[in-house]
Amino acid sequence: MKNELDVKISMSKDVLPIAAGEQAVYALVSISAEKKTRGSGMPSNFALVLDRSGSMEGEKMEKVKEAVGRVVDHLSDKDLLSITIFDDQVETIFPSKPVKDREEIKKRIAGVIARGGTQISDGLKAGLAEVRKGFAQGRVNRVLLLTDGQTWDDEEACIKLADEAGKEGVAITTVGMGQDWNEKILLQIAEASRGDSHWIETPEAILEVFQQEVAGMQSVAATRVKLTARMSPGVRPVKAYVTFPMIAEISKKALSGNAVVADLGTLDAEKGQSILIEARVETQKEGRFRLGQAELSYDVPSSGIQGLSARADIFVTFTADAAATKVNAEVMNLVEKVTAFKLQTRALTEAEAGHIAAATRKLEAAATVFLNLGEEGLAEAAEQEVLSLKKTGSLTRAGTKKLEYGTRKLTQSLTGAMKR
């Protein structure tokens, strides 16, 4: 049977010099859907978990209601939808059921009034319970969590729920609005469940994010996507990163002995996925050398097919002619983006720990990388945070969010939510 998904390997260098000791090499594993698989959408099992705390009053809540209406209009009668609202209490105003009576759903969301505080874990738990009612391998099972505030004393509970959801095959997309919310917890929820995360600065951007989410669900071509890259003797994987839809290091979970094993969740047929593997390779005799093999396993529920696989070998050529070695500009550009992500992540960690000098140095280095990438907005944000560190010994909320989300989204065009 012909593969529904395609695996392509691109190396940072296809040719390596014969030299003493280990050499660093990067392998970019790109996963895409065959043309015939695109547009073969699966029905959705979608849960909206929406903050209705007092800070959501006014334009924020009105835009949320409008966005929910757009979601309802774009889902089909075969799709399942639930709507859970939360403050310091939880209410499921529309239990999971097929999207048929659209006016009734809009009527229920229209009656929501902002009030109370913020307790994310309770809302998330209720939303996941609704998804589980209609969970099926033949559906895209997903939660969208939106909040504009800090949750209180339940961060660990949120991460546990997200980790359980990811293992079950339920991705959680998190959306933070404004400035007064904890970006770390929302990013951790998204990463633990193999979902996406967005920062929106203005209420108008809510509509775009909700529309993106529905379009993404309708473009899913494969589920239970898993990559296993087994390395040959003499090759040692040291780091692994998912690079789309957002950059995230997966080394702790994915590195297993001499292999990289990554559970990737679902595959968007229009966007695909990519994983960057950093490895060290011992010098070999002249000639072609097999670094290893990448194997992809996945299901295509829309066709009723399970247990499909695709493979691609990872090769380099060793040569005594050092002048023959050339870098792959596309792969190295991605390596630079991952480097920027690493620098800002470490800088924020150092700043949080009170290591101001170390944080400053890393942010200055990140600013240089951003400029090299042509990301002038992020370079400016990094430079402004350097000034803040030198002046106050701390980072700003807006600057932190700009760097956290900007670097993670370097592999895709910035959405209207990120543009200024």
ChimeraX attribute file (.defattr): number of C-alpha atoms within 10 A of each C-alpha:
attribute: neighborCount
match mode: 1-to-1
recipient: residues
	/A:1	4
	/A:2	9
	/A:3	13
	/A:4	20
	/A:5	25
	/A:6	17
	/A:7	21
	/A:8	15
	/A:9	18
	/A:10	17
	/A:11	22
	/A:12	22
	/A:13	20
	/A:14	20
	/A:15	22
	/A:16	27
	/A:17	19
	/A:18	19
	/A:19	15
	/A:20	9
	/A:21	9
	/A:22	15
	/A:23	15
	/A:24	16
	/A:25	18
	/A:26	21
	/A:27	21
	/A:28	25
	/A:29	22
	/A:30	17
	/A:31	23
	/A:32	21
	/A:33	22
	/A:34	14
	/A:35	12
	/A:36	9
	/A:37	21
	/A:38	18
	/A:39	14
	/A:40	18
	/A:41	21
	/A:42	22
	/A:43	21
	/A:44	25
	/A:45	28
	/A:46	29
	/A:47	28
	/A:48	28
	/A:49	27
	/A:50	25
	/A:51	29
	/A:52	28
	/A:53	23
	/A:54	17
	/A:55	19
	/A:56	23
	/A:57	13
	/A:58	12
	/A:59	12
	/A:60	19
	/A:61	23
	/A:62	17
	/A:63	17
	/A:64	24
	/A:65	21
	/A:66	16
	/A:67	20
	/A:68	21
	/A:69	19
	/A:70	16
	/A:71	20
	/A:72	21
	/A:73	14
	/A:74	15
	/A:75	22
	/A:76	14
	/A:77	15
	/A:78	14
	/A:79	21
	/A:80	26
	/A:81	27
	/A:82	23
	/A:83	24
	/A:84	26
	/A:85	27
	/A:86	26
	/A:87	25
	/A:88	18
	/A:89	16
	/A:90	22
	/A:91	16
	/A:92	17
	/A:93	15
	/A:94	18
	/A:95	18
	/A:96	23
	/A:97	18
	/A:98	18
	/A:99	19
	/A:100	17
	/A:101	10
	/A:102	15
	/A:103	11
	/A:104	12
	/A:105	19
	/A:106	17
	/A:107	12
	/A:108	13
	/A:109	21
	/A:110	16
	/A:111	9
	/A:112	14
	/A:113	16
	/A:114	18
	/A:115	17
	/A:116	16
	/A:117	19
	/A:118	23
	/A:119	24
	/A:120	28
	/A:121	24
	/A:122	19
	/A:123	26
	/A:124	27
	/A:125	18
	/A:126	19
	/A:127	29
	/A:128	26
	/A:129	15
	/A:130	26
	/A:131	25
	/A:132	16
	/A:133	13
	/A:134	18
	/A:135	21
	/A:136	15
	/A:137	16
	/A:138	19
	/A:139	21
	/A:140	29
	/A:141	26
	/A:142	27
	/A:143	28
	/A:144	23
	/A:145	25
	/A:146	24
	/A:147	27
	/A:148	25
	/A:149	23
	/A:150	17
	/A:151	19
	/A:152	12
	/A:153	11
	/A:154	12
	/A:155	20
	/A:156	11
	/A:157	15
	/A:158	22
	/A:159	21
	/A:160	15
	/A:161	18
	/A:162	27
	/A:163	21
	/A:164	14
	/A:165	24
	/A:166	23
	/A:167	15
	/A:168	15
	/A:169	22
	/A:170	26
	/A:171	26
	/A:172	29
	/A:173	23
	/A:174	24
	/A:175	23
	/A:176	24
	/A:177	22
	/A:178	17
	/A:179	19
	/A:180	14
	/A:181	17
	/A:182	17
	/A:183	23
	/A:184	11
	/A:185	17
	/A:186	26
	/A:187	23
	/A:188	19
	/A:189	28
	/A:190	24
	/A:191	25
	/A:192	20
	/A:193	27
	/A:194	24
	/A:195	25
	/A:196	20
	/A:197	26
	/A:198	23
	/A:199	26
	/A:200	21
	/A:201	19
	/A:202	16
	/A:203	18
	/A:204	17
	/A:205	19
	/A:206	26
	/A:207	19
	/A:208	14
	/A:209	20
	/A:210	19
	/A:211	15
	/A:212	12
	/A:213	17
	/A:214	17
	/A:215	17
	/A:216	17
	/A:217	24
	/A:218	21
	/A:219	22
	/A:220	28
	/A:221	31
	/A:222	31
	/A:223	23
	/A:224	21
	/A:225	21
	/A:226	17
	/A:227	24
	/A:228	19
	/A:229	26
	/A:230	22
	/A:231	22
	/A:232	16
	/A:233	12
	/A:234	13
	/A:235	22
	/A:236	20
	/A:237	23
	/A:238	15
	/A:239	18
	/A:240	25
	/A:241	20
	/A:242	21
	/A:243	25
	/A:244	19
	/A:245	20
	/A:246	23
	/A:247	25
	/A:248	20
	/A:249	19
	/A:250	18
	/A:251	19
	/A:252	9
	/A:253	12
	/A:254	19
	/A:255	19
	/A:256	15
	/A:257	11
	/A:258	17
	/A:259	20
	/A:260	22
	/A:261	22
	/A:262	22
	/A:263	19
	/A:264	21
	/A:265	20
	/A:266	27
	/A:267	23
	/A:268	23
	/A:269	25
	/A:270	17
	/A:271	16
	/A:272	18
	/A:273	21
	/A:274	23
	/A:275	23
	/A:276	24
	/A:277	22
	/A:278	19
	/A:279	19
	/A:280	17
	/A:281	19
	/A:282	15
	/A:283	18
	/A:284	18
	/A:285	13
	/A:286	14
	/A:287	13
	/A:288	15
	/A:289	16
	/A:290	14
	/A:291	21
	/A:292	18
	/A:293	18
	/A:294	21
	/A:295	17
	/A:296	23
	/A:297	19
	/A:298	24
	/A:299	23
	/A:300	24
	/A:301	20
	/A:302	18
	/A:303	13
	/A:304	9
	/A:305	12
	/A:306	15
	/A:307	11
	/A:308	17
	/A:309	19
	/A:310	17
	/A:311	17
	/A:312	16
	/A:313	16
	/A:314	23
	/A:315	19
	/A:316	17
	/A:317	19
	/A:318	22
	/A:319	19
	/A:320	14
	/A:321	12
	/A:322	13
	/A:323	10
	/A:324	12
	/A:325	15
	/A:326	12
	/A:327	13
	/A:328	12
	/A:329	12
	/A:330	12
	/A:331	18
	/A:332	16
	/A:333	15
	/A:334	18
	/A:335	19
	/A:336	16
	/A:337	24
	/A:338	22
	/A:339	17
	/A:340	27
	/A:341	26
	/A:342	18
	/A:343	22
	/A:344	23
	/A:345	20
	/A:346	16
	/A:347	24
	/A:348	23
	/A:349	14
	/A:350	17
	/A:351	18
	/A:352	14
	/A:353	10
	/A:354	13
	/A:355	14
	/A:356	20
	/A:357	15
	/A:358	16
	/A:359	28
	/A:360	24
	/A:361	14
	/A:362	22
	/A:363	27
	/A:364	20
	/A:365	19
	/A:366	28
	/A:367	26
	/A:368	18
	/A:369	20
	/A:370	25
	/A:371	14
	/A:372	14
	/A:373	17
	/A:374	11
	/A:375	16
	/A:376	14
	/A:377	17
	/A:378	23
	/A:379	23
	/A:380	15
	/A:381	21
	/A:382	26
	/A:383	20
	/A:384	17
	/A:385	25
	/A:386	23
	/A:387	15
	/A:388	16
	/A:389	19
	/A:390	14
	/A:391	10
	/A:392	10
	/A:393	18
	/A:394	18
	/A:395	21
	/A:396	14
	/A:397	15
	/A:398	15
	/A:399	18
	/A:400	19
	/A:401	20
	/A:402	18
	/A:403	24
	/A:404	19
	/A:405	20
	/A:406	24
	/A:407	26
	/A:408	24
	/A:409	23
	/A:410	23
	/A:411	18
	/A:412	14
	/A:413	9
	/A:414	12
	/A:415	15
	/A:416	15
	/A:417	19
	/A:418	17
	/A:419	11
	/A:420	6
